[in-house]
């Protein structure tokens, strides 16, 4: 099933939930008619409900992010033959050629060797090798090199793909956790 929310919308929902929690917690804490025990109980229940909702949003966010990464990767670096589609002899040969190019690009030990391979592929107009080098560069986090392998109209997609893929970065993890992290 295709998700209908965007990543930004999910983030906004999480921020609103936290803001609502803070407001309700402050109301409970300032309520003079409640005992400390009752206040702690109400805030605990509120916190538990919030954490459950945040966990659901986090899972939805991750699901949408993974779907988008898969979609963009296929669009940018795939050979255009989706799963379950019938393939002709030419399609099968194209797939085999791409797999071969991908294997060769994957053997490049460093960025310098990938650059040399890319220069050669461009000289002989080897589109599949260029595409394979782009994919390997993307996988290795060499986004500037991957950028050289995609068409200008695809640059925005590559930028989005890089942004979605880089959530290993400490700063982004901290930001992600500040939005979806549990309230203790």
HUVEN-V553488 format. One line per field, one symbol per residue. phi: phi as a letter, one per 30 degrees, with the letter a starting at -180 (. if undefined). psi: psi as a letter, one per 30 degrees, with the letter a starting at -180 (. if undefined). A space follows every 50 residues. Layout:
phi = ???
psi = ???
This chain:
phi = .ddcdcddddddddddedddeddddddddddddcdddddddddddddddd ddddddddddedddddedddddddddbdcicddiddcddddddddddded dddddddedadeddddddeddddchddddddddddddeedicddddddcc dedcdddddddddddcdddedddddedddcdddd
psi = kkkflleeeeeeeeeeeeeeeeeeeeeeefjffkleeeeeeeeeeeeeee eeeeeeeeeeeeeeeeeeeeeeeeeeflggjlkfkkkleeeeeeeeeeee eeeeeffkfleeeeeeeeeeeeeghieeeeeeeeeeeeeggieeeeeffl leffeeeeeeeeeefggfkeeeeeeeefefkkk.
